[in-house]
Amino acid sequence: MHPVTAAREQGFTALEAMVVVAILGILLAVGIPSMRGWLGATSATGASQFYAEGFRLARAQALANNSRSRLVFTENDQSGQLDWQVDVCFPVADDRCGADSERWSTVDEPAVGPSEGDVATPSVFRSAASLPRASALGVTPDGDARSVYFTELGWVDGAKPALMRFDLGPGSGDAEDGFTPSAVVLTLAGAVVTCRPDVDDHDARRCP
């Protein structure tokens, strides 16, 4: 066996400890901004999927039920982001499912059927409470509208104001350098596109 020297028994010297601290400081200075950017991008991806699901489900409900549908957004008190709810309405001769119609479904009550059939189509609600707070992730609608209506063919009802796009970016300016902006866009035909608003016009990822 080799004897343990006195220097080894003393552990780290002050100089060695300072070197380790300096290296850790450099690693943290380089890694924290990158980590923030990565976390921000991951949060934006989850949020874009959340809102794309709402658009797709609203269109799918209209097509599956041969009915009108609408996607309504309301602010979540916890995160500051927007909850969404998909409602269904079966139009009749004297009620074409306008915004104030009483034929729209709710979470607790299915839509009033077009006849004596037993169609059960209650509303579907999704909470944005699990999304990052608005201070951390900016989810910006493209206008003042907070709903979009679909026809029986799955097209956006152009006669009503519609929310057609969300832009996603850093909420408070943190990690802007490492954050990749994205957007969720709904076309008039009802297709949902996740895209990049910051790339060149000839890039296939650019928003329409």
Secondary structure, 3 states (H helix, E strand, C coil): CCCCCHHHHCCCCHHHHHHHHHHHHHHHHHHHHHHHHHHHHHHHHHHHHHHHHHHHHHHHHHHHHCCEEEEEEEECCCCCCEEEEEEEECCECCECCCCCCCCCCCCCCCCCCCCCCCCCCCCEEECCCCCCCCCCEEEEECCCCCEEEECCCCCECCCCCCCCEEEEEECCCCCCCCCCCEEEEECCCCCEEEEECCCCCCCCCECC
